[in-house]
Amino acid sequence: MNTVKLPSGKRVPAFGLGTWYMGEDPATHAEELATLRLGLDMGATLIDTAEMYGEGRSEKLVGEAIEGRRDEVFLVDKVLPQNASRRRMSKFCDSSLRRLGTDRIDLYLLHWRGEVPLLETVEAFKELRHAGKILAYGVSNFDITDMEELWSIPVGTDVQTDQVLYNLTRRGIEWDLLPWLRERRVPIMAYSPIERSQLVTNQKLVQFAERYEMTPAQVALAWLLAKTDVIVIPKASQREHLIENLGALEHHLTKAQLAELDRLFPPPSRPVPLEMI
């Protein structure tokens, strides 16, 4: 398994397991649980979830998947912006911990900017870290102006990642945000790396994948995995899809292939506001 180095020095899997929309349907629960457990068996030991996903049902599913093997897992969770105050964060972190069946979250992220001042949110993160409930903190859906503000706050520079929408068709961060983060050695965590499965039917990508004996999903993931400071967290609700996605690790795109993908899916030529879904 490829790894990415966090600012703390800790290395985590470059390929993680996303869980958005998982845990919500009892009819698919058994297969989703089996998929997460298989992912752990295959070395994808980073799992990303959020209190928002299914109003906690995703966290419960993850809790089942990691039961008995918590120490193998790097657990990423996210707090909603309205719960990111000093008064509320501890309470909602405790609720997430109960659903996850653990005493700690490895990396706790602010899901997106809200009305709570960033300084207060960082102070709340610090208190949780001091209590041992979280080991590190970061952010999600932060554009460059948000990151600059965060960087101006004492220990705001302790953030370990910015989790953002990033894939072949969503390359806007390459104009300014990604270079800014790279200069400070803060890795990206790319959510929706296959654009919620829409990329698998993109004809340009389909034809490229056919020429090089890959699937479109594998190409999309291999393109991101070619970057040493990007963590991908695709969601797979079925074991078959998980195995296909993990196959991207076996495909190392050449410089010529990467250049061809740049022609098919050009990088930004001007500043682009941060995209979210």
C-alpha positions in Angstrom: 0.0 0.0 0.0 1.3 3.4 -0.9 1.5 5.9 1.9 1.3 9.6 2.4 3.2 11.5 5.1 1.2 13.9 7.3 2.8 17.0 8.8 3.1 15.2 12.1 5.4 12.7 10.4 2.9 9.9 10.6 2.4 7.9 7.4 -1.1 6.8 6.4 -2.4 4.8 3.5 -2.7 6.7 0.2 -5.9 4.7 -0.5 -8.7 4.9 2.1 -12.3 3.9 2.3 -15.0 6.5 2.0 -18.4 5.9 3.6 -20.7 8.7 2.3 -24.2 7.2 1.9 -23.2 4.0 3.6 -25.0 2.5 6.6 -28.3 4.0 5.6 -30.2 1.0 4.1 -30.6 -2.1 6.2 -30.9 -4.2 3.0 -27.3 -3.4 2.0 -25.8 -3.4 5.5 -24.3 -6.9 5.3 -22.5 -6.2 2.0 -21.3 -2.8 3.1 -19.9 -4.3 6.3 -18.2 -7.1 4.4 -16.7 -4.5 2.0 -15.2 -2.4 4.7 -13.7 -5.5 6.4 -12.3 -6.7 3.1 -10.8 -3.3 2.6 -9.0 -3.5 5.9 -7.8 -7.0 5.0 -6.4 -5.7 1.8 -4.4 -2.9 3.5 -6.8 0.1 3.0 -6.8 0.8 6.7 -7.7 4.5 6.5 -11.5 4.9 6.9 -13.3 8.3 6.4 -16.7 9.0 7.9 -18.7 11.9 9.4 -21.4 12.6 11.9 -23.5 14.0 9.0 -23.4 10.7 7.0 -26.8 9.1 7.5 -27.1 11.1 10.8 -24.6 8.8 12.4 -25.5 5.5 10.8 -22.3 5.5 8.7 -20.3 5.8 12.0 -22.2 2.9 13.4 -21.3 0.8 10.4 -17.7 1.8 10.6 -17.8 0.9 14.3 -18.9 -2.6 13.4 -16.2 -3.0 10.7 -13.4 -2.0 13.0 -14.6 -3.9 16.1 -11.7 -6.0 17.4 -9.1 -4.4 15.1 -9.2 -0.8 16.1 -5.4 -0.5 16.4 -5.1 -1.4 12.7 -7.2 1.5 11.5 -6.5 5.2 10.9 -9.9 6.7 11.6 -11.0 10.0 10.1 -14.2 11.7 11.2 -15.8 15.1 10.6 -17.7 17.5 12.8 -20.4 19.7 11.4 -19.7 23.4 11.5 -22.6 24.2 13.8 -21.1 21.8 16.3 -17.5 23.2 16.1 -17.7 25.5 19.0 -15.9 25.0 22.4 -19.3 24.5 24.0 -20.6 21.9 21.6 -17.7 20.1 20.0 -16.8 17.8 22.9 -20.4 16.7 23.2 -20.7 15.8 19.6 -17.3 14.2 19.5 -18.4 12.0 22.4 -21.5 11.0 20.4 -19.3 10.0 17.4 -17.0 8.0 19.6 -19.9 6.0 21.0 -21.2 5.2 17.6 -17.8 4.2 16.4 -17.2 2.1 19.5 -13.8 3.6 20.2 -12.1 6.0 22.6 -10.3 8.1 20.0 -10.4 9.5 16.5 -7.1 9.6 14.7 -7.9 12.7 12.6 -10.9 15.0 13.3 -11.9 17.4 10.6 -14.1 20.5 10.4 -16.5 19.5 7.7 -16.8 23.0 6.1 -16.6 26.6 7.2 -19.5 27.8 9.3 -20.3 30.8 11.6 -18.1 29.6 14.5 -14.9 31.6 14.5 -11.9 29.5 13.4 -10.0 30.4 16.5 -12.7 29.0 18.6 -12.8 25.8 16.6 -9.1 25.3 16.8 -9.3 25.9 20.6 -12.0 23.2 20.7 -9.8 20.8 18.7 -6.9 21.5 21.1 -9.0 20.6 24.1 -10.1 17.3 22.5 -6.5 16.5 21.6 -5.4 17.3 25.2 -8.2 15.0 26.5 -7.0 12.2 24.1 -10.3 12.0 22.3 -8.7 13.0 19.0 -5.0 12.6 18.1 -4.9 15.3 15.3 -7.2 17.7 13.5 -7.7 19.1 10.1 -10.2 20.7 7.8 -12.4 19.9 4.8 -13.7 22.1 2.0 -11.3 24.9 2.8 -10.3 27.2 -0.1 -7.0 29.1 -0.1 -8.4 32.2 1.7 -9.8 29.9 4.4 -6.4 28.2 4.7 -4.6 31.5 4.9 -6.9 32.6 7.7 -6.4 29.3 9.5 -2.6 29.6 9.1 -2.7 33.0 10.9 -4.2 31.4 14.1 -1.9 30.0 16.8 -1.5 26.3 16.2 -3.8 26.6 13.2 -0.6 25.3 11.4 -1.2 22.0 13.2 -3.8 20.9 10.6 -2.9 17.6 9.0 -5.0 17.7 5.8 -7.5 19.6 3.7 -10.2 17.2 2.4 -11.6 18.6 -0.8 -13.3 17.6 -4.0 -10.6 16.6 -6.5 -10.6 14.4 -9.6 -9.9 14.6 -13.3 -12.9 16.8 -14.0 -12.5 19.0 -10.8 -9.0 20.3 -11.0 -9.5 23.9 -9.9 -7.4 23.4 -6.7 -4.3 23.0 -8.9 -4.3 26.8 -9.7 -3.6 28.0 -6.2 -4.8 25.9 -3.3 -2.8 22.8 -4.1 0.5 24.7 -4.6 -0.1 26.6 -1.4 -0.6 23.4 0.6 2.4 21.7 -1.0 4.6 24.6 0.0 3.6 23.9 3.6 3.7 20.1 3.2 0.0 19.6 4.0 -1.5 16.7 1.9 -4.8 16.7 0.2 -7.5 14.1 0.9 -9.5 13.8 -2.3 -13.2 13.0 -1.9 -15.4 11.9 -4.8 -12.3 10.9 -6.8 -14.5 9.1 -9.3 -17.1 11.9 -9.3 -19.7 9.7 -7.6 -19.3 7.1 -10.4 -20.0 9.7 -13.2 -16.4 9.3 -14.5 -16.9 5.7 -15.3 -19.2 6.6 -18.2 -17.1 9.6 -19.4 -16.3 8.6 -23.0 -12.9 10.2 -23.1 -11.9 8.3 -20.0 -13.6 5.1 -21.2 -11.6 5.1 -24.4 -8.3 5.9 -22.6 -8.9 3.1 -20.1 -9.6 0.6 -22.9 -6.4 1.5 -24.7 -4.3 0.7 -21.6 -6.3 -2.2 -20.3 -7.7 -0.5 -17.2 -11.2 0.4 -16.1 -12.2 4.1 -16.0 -12.3 4.0 -12.2 -8.8 2.6 -12.0 -7.5 5.4 -14.3 -9.2 8.1 -12.3 -7.7 6.7 -9.1 -4.3 6.0 -10.5 -4.1 9.6 -11.7 -4.5 10.8 -8.2 -2.3 8.1 -6.7 0.5 9.3 -9.0 0.8 12.3 -6.7 2.7 11.6 -3.6 0.8 14.0 -1.4 -2.8 13.0 -2.2 -4.9 10.5 -0.3 -7.9 9.1 -2.1 -11.1 8.0 -0.3 -13.4 6.4 -2.9 -16.6 4.8 -1.6 -17.3 1.2 -2.5 -20.4 -0.4 -1.2 -19.8 -3.8 -2.8 -16.7 -6.0 -2.5 -16.5 -6.3 -6.3 -16.2 -2.5 -6.7 -13.7 -2.3 -3.9 -11.4 -4.9 -5.6 -11.7 -3.0 -8.9 -10.8 0.3 -7.2 -7.8 -1.2 -5.3 -6.6 -2.5 -8.7 -5.6 1.1 -9.4 -2.6 0.5 -7.1 -1.2 -1.9 -9.7 -1.2 0.7 -12.5 1.6 3.2 -12.4 0.8 5.8 -15.1 3.7 6.8 -17.3 4.7 10.4 -18.0 3.2 10.0 -21.5 -0.1 8.7 -20.1 -0.3 11.5 -17.6 0.4 14.0 -20.4 -2.4 12.5 -22.4 -4.8 12.8 -19.5 -3.8 16.5 -19.2 -4.9 16.9 -22.8 -8.1 15.1 -22.2 -8.9 16.8 -18.9 -7.0 20.1 -18.9 -5.8 21.7 -15.7 -7.2 25.1 -14.8 -6.1 28.2 -16.8 -7.4 30.7 -14.3 -8.5 30.8 -10.6 -11.5 28.6 -9.9 -13.7 28.9 -6.7 -13.5 25.8 -4.6 -16.1 23.2 -5.7 -18.1 21.1 -3.3 -20.7 18.4 -3.6 
